[in-house]
Amino acid sequence: MKHVGNTPFDARLDAVGLEGVGRAHWNLPPAKLILQTLLRGEGVLTDQGALAIETGTFTGRSPKDRFIVDDGFTHDRVDWGAINQPMTSSCFEALLKDVQTHLDGRSVFVKDAAVGSDARYRIPVRVVAEKAWSSLFVDNMFIRLTDEERWVAEPQWHVLCAPSFKSDPQRHGCRQGNVSAIDFTRKIIVIAGSGYTGEIKKGMFSVMNCILPVEHGVLPMHCSSNVGEEGNVAVFFGLSGTGKTTLSSDPDRRLIGDDEHGWTDNGVFNMEGGCYAKTIDLSPEGEPQIHQAIRFGALLENIGFQEDGVTPNYTDDSITPNTRVSYPIHHIPQAVLDGQGGHP
């Protein structure tokens, strides 16, 4: 294996059995991830400098293909059913081994990051992705580490993203060729057969959904949050795509976060370091903060274009109505960069 980029002192992937990859690109900054995507012919730069890509067959999350390993840790803690589907440990092991074999000799992009802006509950995570743009998504959406933190990174969790791998329902205990599987004992998430980046963030949100209340007595919330000049915090609950990001991106208030938060004795904290907004019918008049955030470093997914091929056409839903953009939270003016606020 050849290690390139901003490697930590202990640059190893043996924790997830990926010693056989051909080249590991470590912690590349956004500009280099964008360059790698362009060189591979997998994206274009828009007229405002954002990177636009297509995620392939899957343009949204696939909740029917999400599984949690049923083991000693999860068996009596998880509410099993159509949302939390069980997978045996042996099926997960087979899936993991097959993904490892699939990635042998290939290039991967490794990003050390974290979830949880409150340091007391932060989980360091290492994401190993087949696509450079998946690594850019992680850089946008998770808590970005300092150079010093990356040099000595010790991840508690690993996420493997292999869109080109097709799972086998018989062998892997899943439903079809794509799968997102979480193993709380191994502390590994495997996302295979789908390039939709939202699977990455929702995988780690599922982890926080379990760890925060079970181990820390903290309430995890699927909500956005902002704060007024006098410190009055608001939270906005709703299903994905119902307007949480839009409501929280208020120019008269400071954004704390747009999707995933924890509520502690001290107040609320953002689990993430960025925003993931729907862009269908986006306009500078209707959503000015989101519109101006779409610039260099932002990642657009599955959008259409004007005739020039570089100007986004946000009314185009020919690929999907679930067009998306991710961007770091500092793209929003006056955002609360430490991701924390008081009680709502």
Buried (B, 14 or more C-beta within 10 A) or exposed (E): BEBEBBBBEEBEBEEBBBEEBEBBBBBBEBEBBBBBBBEEEBBBBBEBEBBBBBBBEBBBBBEEBBBBBBBEBBEEEBEEEEEBBBBBBEBBBBBBEBBBEBBEEBBBBBBBBBBBBBEEBBBBBBBBBBBBBBBBBBBBBBBBBEEEBBBEBEBEBBBBBBBEBBBBEEEBBBBEBBBBBBBBEBBBBBBBBBBBBBBBBBBBBBBBBBBBBEEBEBEBBBBBBBBEEEEEBBBBEEEBBEEBBBBBBEEEBBBBBBBBBBBBEEBBBBBBBBBBBBBBEBEEEEBEBBBEBBEBBBBBBBBBBEEEEBEBEBEBBEBBBBBBBBBBBEBBEEBBBEBBBEEB
